[in-house]
Amino acid sequence: MPKFFEMMTALINATIYTGEEKLTDKVLLLKDGKINALINAGDIPADADIIDCKGHNLAAGLIDLQIYGAGGKLFGGVPTEEALERMENTLLSEGCTGFMATVATNSDDVVLQAITSAKAYRKRAKGNFLGLHLEGPYLNAKRKGAHPEKYIKKATLAEVKSWVDQAEGEIKIITIAAELQDREIIDYLNSQGIIVSNGHSDASFEEASGFFNKGVHAATHLFNAMPQMHHRNPGLIPAIFEQKPFTSVVADGIHVSFPMIRLAKRELDEKLFLITDAVTSSSEGAYPHVFTGDRYTMPDGTLSGSCLSMLKAVQNCVKEVGINLDEALRMASLYPAQLIKKDHLVGKIKAGYEANLILFDNEFNPLSVFLGGETHKMV
């Protein structure tokens, strides 16, 4: 794979979506794995290595904060190093330059195996593995979705501390049903810099209004595994719309219909971000996902994960929801970066940022993917 070392690299003839504006007349300079500058074509250094983007679209690499597996290996069910590697390589080929490997509600042994695998894989990760997202097991069984009820439980401070200590920084996000957890759990997770997201929750409007932005700073997969809105019992969703925590959505038209994504975008604006919630076929462990042509289900037909890629989610937002491409890209890069407090490094094409980039055509096919100092895909 080509690497950018001391040589300045110039990406020419691209429509550049910087995360702040759309540029059609600039050249992007990369050096030492970083974005060096945006310049005029006439100012390209004479010794620069030239990559012709042939009029295609260039944007900051995409970031998926909730994905369970890819490439035929379900990390969320059998969390091995091999599954992480398969996921990392598959996602890179799709233009995803940052991801959080997600473990859904499972046995304690599986959670500990995920922690062990993440720490071991960190030593050889390519750079887009951001850490772990634990979705459960501290959820509300009333809103369990595809999560096995036998593993759902209330958090104890001793257990949470044990997992955090063993993870040594690898746990970055945890989804809980905040209405069922003691305040000391939320306070402790915040003290450790772990993002607390509310999901698989039956919280009332009043309960949710009391914890959003007061230790709980995100909401997991909007509309899914939460009570529907009712005119006499508003519930969780109107509280999300009012409090405006960072909120993820699965934009496949199956988990959430496109008109409802349009509504959510109007209400949440820059706080709505994209995830895939993607899985892969599996016959092992607690999550035997079955692919049915356009979605995954459990054997009993319960809707489980998606078959989205992040770029397909962007495409759906543009083509089906009516969101401008530059804004849809921000939903897949800048806003996730803001939630995890890495927006000073990734999520934009700006001098000093990591050279994590995706080049794609107008049909939303990924052509080239850059991660730091390497090109991981070139068509």
Disulfide bonds with the S-S distance in Angstrom:
none
